[in-house]
Amino acid sequence: MKRFYFTLILACSAAATLPAYAAMGNMPGMDNMGTVSGQATKAQTFMGQGKINSINPAANMVNVAMGPVKALGWPSMSMNFLLQNKAMLNGYKAGEMVKFSFAKDAAGGYVITRITPVRQ
């Protein structure tokens, strides 16, 4: 009888703690899943620096020739980025050097969340 109650207590403890542990996203081997219980995890922000090649206000997009992004294993390249809001590039023009923060969006693209000029 003691063994039954002990087993019951262990089962209830596991049932109560495992969902909470999984919701925190701390399950080993689940680092690259991107979702926990069907909800998006907090977006990781990356840093970049480069020269604005072109600005497309109609598409809310900018093309940047940037240096490598070590955190993502990216080499130097030119890349199109969406902007978090259209007003972010007011006053910027092609050829200008900038530093920027970006994150992956739900659609799998990358969105600039912050941009500042590089002071020379």
Biotite code that builds the C-alpha atoms (Angstrom):
import biotite.structure as struc

atoms = struc.array([
    struc.Atom([0.000, 0.000, 0.000], chain_id="A", res_id=1, res_name="MET", atom_name="CA", element="C"),
    struc.Atom([2.877, 2.403, 0.798], chain_id="A", res_id=2, res_name="LYS", atom_name="CA", element="C"),
    struc.Atom([4.359, 1.719, -2.620], chain_id="A", res_id=3, res_name="ARG", atom_name="CA", element="C"),
    struc.Atom([1.042, 2.648, -4.275], chain_id="A", res_id=4, res_name="PHE", atom_name="CA", element="C"),
    struc.Atom([0.861, 6.013, -2.457], chain_id="A", res_id=5, res_name="TYR", atom_name="CA", element="C"),
    struc.Atom([4.521, 6.721, -3.181], chain_id="A", res_id=6, res_name="PHE", atom_name="CA", element="C"),
    struc.Atom([3.961, 6.023, -6.901], chain_id="A", res_id=7, res_name="THR", atom_name="CA", element="C"),
    struc.Atom([0.837, 8.179, -6.896], chain_id="A", res_id=8, res_name="LEU", atom_name="CA", element="C"),
    struc.Atom([2.698, 11.088, -5.286], chain_id="A", res_id=9, res_name="ILE", atom_name="CA", element="C"),
    struc.Atom([5.543, 10.826, -7.822], chain_id="A", res_id=10, res_name="LEU", atom_name="CA", element="C"),
    struc.Atom([3.109, 10.721, -10.743], chain_id="A", res_id=11, res_name="ALA", atom_name="CA", element="C"),
    struc.Atom([1.228, 13.782, -9.466], chain_id="A", res_id=12, res_name="CYS", atom_name="CA", element="C"),
    struc.Atom([4.478, 15.676, -8.909], chain_id="A", res_id=13, res_name="SER", atom_name="CA", element="C"),
    struc.Atom([5.646, 14.925, -12.441], chain_id="A", res_id=14, res_name="ALA", atom_name="CA", element="C"),
    struc.Atom([2.273, 15.904, -13.896], chain_id="A", res_id=15, res_name="ALA", atom_name="CA", element="C"),
    struc.Atom([2.409, 19.241, -12.070], chain_id="A", res_id=16, res_name="ALA", atom_name="CA", element="C"),
    struc.Atom([6.030, 20.182, -12.811], chain_id="A", res_id=17, res_name="THR", atom_name="CA", element="C"),
    struc.Atom([6.697, 18.963, -16.372], chain_id="A", res_id=18, res_name="LEU", atom_name="CA", element="C"),
    struc.Atom([4.232, 21.321, -18.130], chain_id="A", res_id=19, res_name="PRO", atom_name="CA", element="C"),
    struc.Atom([5.674, 24.285, -16.218], chain_id="A", res_id=20, res_name="ALA", atom_name="CA", element="C"),
    struc.Atom([9.210, 23.207, -17.105], chain_id="A", res_id=21, res_name="TYR", atom_name="CA", element="C"),
    struc.Atom([8.266, 22.808, -20.781], chain_id="A", res_id=22, res_name="ALA", atom_name="CA", element="C"),
    struc.Atom([6.542, 26.201, -20.873], chain_id="A", res_id=23, res_name="ALA", atom_name="CA", element="C"),
    struc.Atom([9.760, 27.841, -19.703], chain_id="A", res_id=24, res_name="MET", atom_name="CA", element="C"),
    struc.Atom([11.527, 26.464, -22.777], chain_id="A", res_id=25, res_name="GLY", atom_name="CA", element="C"),
    struc.Atom([14.231, 24.713, -20.764], chain_id="A", res_id=26, res_name="ASN", atom_name="CA", element="C"),
    struc.Atom([13.852, 21.260, -22.244], chain_id="A", res_id=27, res_name="MET", atom_name="CA", element="C"),
    struc.Atom([17.191, 19.903, -23.483], chain_id="A", res_id=28, res_name="PRO", atom_name="CA", element="C"),
    struc.Atom([17.402, 19.543, -27.253], chain_id="A", res_id=29, res_name="GLY", atom_name="CA", element="C"),
    struc.Atom([14.564, 22.005, -27.896], chain_id="A", res_id=30, res_name="MET", atom_name="CA", element="C"),
    struc.Atom([16.769, 25.082, -28.445], chain_id="A", res_id=31, res_name="ASP", atom_name="CA", element="C"),
    struc.Atom([16.003, 25.411, -32.156], chain_id="A", res_id=32, res_name="ASN", atom_name="CA", element="C"),
    struc.Atom([12.284, 24.794, -32.060], chain_id="A", res_id=33, res_name="MET", atom_name="CA", element="C"),
    struc.Atom([11.268, 28.479, -31.939], chain_id="A", res_id=34, res_name="GLY", atom_name="CA", element="C"),
    struc.Atom([7.942, 27.745, -30.280], chain_id="A", res_id=35, res_name="THR", atom_name="CA", element="C"),
    struc.Atom([6.824, 26.485, -26.912], chain_id="A", res_id=36, res_name="VAL", atom_name="CA", element="C"),
    struc.Atom([3.269, 25.173, -26.545], chain_id="A", res_id=37, res_name="SER", atom_name="CA", element="C"),
    struc.Atom([2.339, 26.740, -29.904], chain_id="A", res_id=38, res_name="GLY", atom_name="CA", element="C"),
    struc.Atom([3.423, 30.261, -28.919], chain_id="A", res_id=39, res_name="GLN", atom_name="CA", element="C"),
    struc.Atom([6.385, 32.121, -30.376], chain_id="A", res_id=40, res_name="ALA", atom_name="CA", element="C"),
    struc.Atom([9.359, 32.487, -28.071], chain_id="A", res_id=41, res_name="THR", atom_name="CA", element="C"),
    struc.Atom([10.905, 35.891, -27.374], chain_id="A", res_id=42, res_name="LYS", atom_name="CA", element="C"),
    struc.Atom([12.801, 37.064, -30.448], chain_id="A", res_id=43, res_name="ALA", atom_name="CA", element="C"),
    struc.Atom([16.566, 37.167, -30.214], chain_id="A", res_id=44, res_name="GLN", atom_name="CA", element="C"),
    struc.Atom([18.110, 40.441, -31.353], chain_id="A", res_id=45, res_name="THR", atom_name="CA", element="C"),
    struc.Atom([21.278, 40.606, -33.468], chain_id="A", res_id=46, res_name="PHE", atom_name="CA", element="C"),
    struc.Atom([23.597, 43.514, -34.281], chain_id="A", res_id=47, res_name="MET", atom_name="CA", element="C"),
    struc.Atom([24.792, 44.582, -37.708], chain_id="A", res_id=48, res_name="GLY", atom_name="CA", element="C"),
    struc.Atom([26.784, 47.385, -39.288], chain_id="A", res_id=49, res_name="GLN", atom_name="CA", element="C"),
    struc.Atom([27.039, 48.422, -42.900], chain_id="A", res_id=50, res_name="GLY", atom_name="CA", element="C"),
    struc.Atom([26.234, 50.823, -45.732], chain_id="A", res_id=51, res_name="LYS", atom_name="CA", element="C"),
    struc.Atom([22.711, 51.498, -46.967], chain_id="A", res_id=52, res_name="ILE", atom_name="CA", element="C"),
    struc.Atom([22.559, 50.449, -50.637], chain_id="A", res_id=53, res_name="ASN", atom_name="CA", element="C"),
    struc.Atom([18.952, 51.398, -51.280], chain_id="A", res_id=54, res_name="SER", atom_name="CA", element="C"),
    struc.Atom([15.728, 52.369, -49.528], chain_id="A", res_id=55, res_name="ILE", atom_name="CA", element="C"),
    struc.Atom([12.281, 51.240, -50.706], chain_id="A", res_id=56, res_name="ASN", atom_name="CA", element="C"),
    struc.Atom([9.693, 53.199, -48.685], chain_id="A", res_id=57, res_name="PRO", atom_name="CA", element="C"),
    struc.Atom([6.751, 51.614, -50.557], chain_id="A", res_id=58, res_name="ALA", atom_name="CA", element="C"),
    struc.Atom([7.818, 48.122, -49.457], chain_id="A", res_id=59, res_name="ALA", atom_name="CA", element="C"),
    struc.Atom([9.022, 49.355, -46.030], chain_id="A", res_id=60, res_name="ASN", atom_name="CA", element="C"),
    struc.Atom([12.403, 47.806, -46.871], chain_id="A", res_id=61, res_name="MET", atom_name="CA", element="C"),
    struc.Atom([16.080, 48.728, -46.911], chain_id="A", res_id=62, res_name="VAL", atom_name="CA", element="C"),
    struc.Atom([19.032, 46.963, -48.542], chain_id="A", res_id=63, res_name="ASN", atom_name="CA", element="C"),
    struc.Atom([22.251, 47.027, -46.503], chain_id="A", res_id=64, res_name="VAL", atom_name="CA", element="C"),
    struc.Atom([25.780, 45.907, -47.461], chain_id="A", res_id=65, res_name="ALA", atom_name="CA", element="C"),
    struc.Atom([26.842, 44.658, -44.055], chain_id="A", res_id=66, res_name="MET", atom_name="CA", element="C"),
    struc.Atom([29.753, 43.034, -42.324], chain_id="A", res_id=67, res_name="GLY", atom_name="CA", element="C"),
    struc.Atom([29.638, 39.522, -40.879], chain_id="A", res_id=68, res_name="PRO", atom_name="CA", element="C"),
    struc.Atom([27.174, 38.595, -38.127], chain_id="A", res_id=69, res_name="VAL", atom_name="CA", element="C"),
    struc.Atom([29.094, 36.101, -36.002], chain_id="A", res_id=70, res_name="LYS", atom_name="CA", element="C"),
    struc.Atom([26.085, 35.155, -33.857], chain_id="A", res_id=71, res_name="ALA", atom_name="CA", element="C"),
    struc.Atom([24.336, 33.792, -36.972], chain_id="A", res_id=72, res_name="LEU", atom_name="CA", element="C"),
    struc.Atom([27.442, 32.555, -38.784], chain_id="A", res_id=73, res_name="GLY", atom_name="CA", element="C"),
    struc.Atom([26.803, 34.980, -41.653], chain_id="A", res_id=74, res_name="TRP", atom_name="CA", element="C"),
    struc.Atom([29.626, 36.308, -43.853], chain_id="A", res_id=75, res_name="PRO", atom_name="CA", element="C"),
    struc.Atom([29.666, 39.883, -45.181], chain_id="A", res_id=76, res_name="SER", atom_name="CA", element="C"),
    struc.Atom([26.787, 40.361, -47.631], chain_id="A", res_id=77, res_name="MET", atom_name="CA", element="C"),
    struc.Atom([24.092, 42.658, -48.967], chain_id="A", res_id=78, res_name="SER", atom_name="CA", element="C"),
    struc.Atom([20.635, 41.906, -47.626], chain_id="A", res_id=79, res_name="MET", atom_name="CA", element="C"),
    struc.Atom([17.101, 43.292, -47.701], chain_id="A", res_id=80, res_name="ASN", atom_name="CA", element="C"),
    struc.Atom([15.555, 44.028, -44.309], chain_id="A", res_id=81, res_name="PHE", atom_name="CA", element="C"),
    struc.Atom([12.022, 45.000, -43.425], chain_id="A", res_id=82, res_name="LEU", atom_name="CA", element="C"),
    struc.Atom([11.670, 47.945, -41.047], chain_id="A", res_id=83, res_name="LEU", atom_name="CA", element="C"),
    struc.Atom([9.804, 47.813, -37.765], chain_id="A", res_id=84, res_name="GLN", atom_name="CA", element="C"),
    struc.Atom([8.180, 51.124, -38.753], chain_id="A", res_id=85, res_name="ASN", atom_name="CA", element="C"),
    struc.Atom([8.444, 53.376, -41.799], chain_id="A", res_id=86, res_name="LYS", atom_name="CA", element="C"),
    struc.Atom([9.679, 56.403, -39.864], chain_id="A", res_id=87, res_name="ALA", atom_name="CA", element="C"),
    struc.Atom([12.922, 54.616, -38.896], chain_id="A", res_id=88, res_name="MET", atom_name="CA", element="C"),
    struc.Atom([14.742, 55.733, -42.061], chain_id="A", res_id=89, res_name="LEU", atom_name="CA", element="C"),
    struc.Atom([13.610, 59.361, -42.101], chain_id="A", res_id=90, res_name="ASN", atom_name="CA", element="C"),
    struc.Atom([16.742, 61.383, -42.814], chain_id="A", res_id=91, res_name="GLY", atom_name="CA", element="C"),
    struc.Atom([18.811, 58.403, -44.012], chain_id="A", res_id=92, res_name="TYR", atom_name="CA", element="C"),
    struc.Atom([19.971, 58.021, -47.604], chain_id="A", res_id=93, res_name="LYS", atom_name="CA", element="C"),
    struc.Atom([21.797, 55.511, -49.792], chain_id="A", res_id=94, res_name="ALA", atom_name="CA", element="C"),
    struc.Atom([25.545, 55.401, -49.092], chain_id="A", res_id=95, res_name="GLY", atom_name="CA", element="C"),
    struc.Atom([25.190, 56.190, -45.393], chain_id="A", res_id=96, res_name="GLU", atom_name="CA", element="C"),
    struc.Atom([26.948, 53.988, -42.806], chain_id="A", res_id=97, res_name="MET", atom_name="CA", element="C"),
    struc.Atom([24.671, 52.645, -40.048], chain_id="A", res_id=98, res_name="VAL", atom_name="CA", element="C"),
    struc.Atom([24.579, 50.326, -37.043], chain_id="A", res_id=99, res_name="LYS", atom_name="CA", element="C"),
    struc.Atom([21.362, 48.394, -36.550], chain_id="A", res_id=100, res_name="PHE", atom_name="CA", element="C"),
    struc.Atom([19.611, 45.792, -34.427], chain_id="A", res_id=101, res_name="SER", atom_name="CA", element="C"),
    struc.Atom([17.456, 43.165, -36.107], chain_id="A", res_id=102, res_name="PHE", atom_name="CA", element="C"),
    struc.Atom([15.368, 40.136, -35.213], chain_id="A", res_id=103, res_name="ALA", atom_name="CA", element="C"),
    struc.Atom([13.692, 37.271, -37.058], chain_id="A", res_id=104, res_name="LYS", atom_name="CA", element="C"),
    struc.Atom([9.969, 37.788, -37.629], chain_id="A", res_id=105, res_name="ASP", atom_name="CA", element="C"),
    struc.Atom([7.190, 35.181, -37.626], chain_id="A", res_id=106, res_name="ALA", atom_name="CA", element="C"),
    struc.Atom([7.406, 34.825, -41.424], chain_id="A", res_id=107, res_name="ALA", atom_name="CA", element="C"),
    struc.Atom([11.115, 33.930, -41.263], chain_id="A", res_id=108, res_name="GLY", atom_name="CA", element="C"),
    struc.Atom([12.431, 37.273, -42.561], chain_id="A", res_id=109, res_name="GLY", atom_name="CA", element="C"),
    struc.Atom([14.535, 39.746, -40.634], chain_id="A", res_id=110, res_name="TYR", atom_name="CA", element="C"),
    struc.Atom([13.255, 43.086, -39.347], chain_id="A", res_id=111, res_name="VAL", atom_name="CA", element="C"),
    struc.Atom([15.373, 46.068, -38.314], chain_id="A", res_id=112, res_name="ILE", atom_name="CA", element="C"),
    struc.Atom([14.226, 47.103, -34.844], chain_id="A", res_id=113, res_name="THR", atom_name="CA", element="C"),
    struc.Atom([16.687, 49.969, -34.285], chain_id="A", res_id=114, res_name="ARG", atom_name="CA", element="C"),
    struc.Atom([19.051, 51.931, -36.511], chain_id="A", res_id=115, res_name="ILE", atom_name="CA", element="C"),
    struc.Atom([21.623, 54.644, -35.801], chain_id="A", res_id=116, res_name="THR", atom_name="CA", element="C"),
    struc.Atom([24.219, 56.434, -37.953], chain_id="A", res_id=117, res_name="PRO", atom_name="CA", element="C"),
    struc.Atom([27.883, 55.489, -37.616], chain_id="A", res_id=118, res_name="VAL", atom_name="CA", element="C"),
    struc.Atom([29.819, 58.544, -36.462], chain_id="A", res_id=119, res_name="ARG", atom_name="CA", element="C"),
    struc.Atom([33.084, 58.938, -38.327], chain_id="A", res_id=120, res_name="GLN", atom_name="CA", element="C"),
])
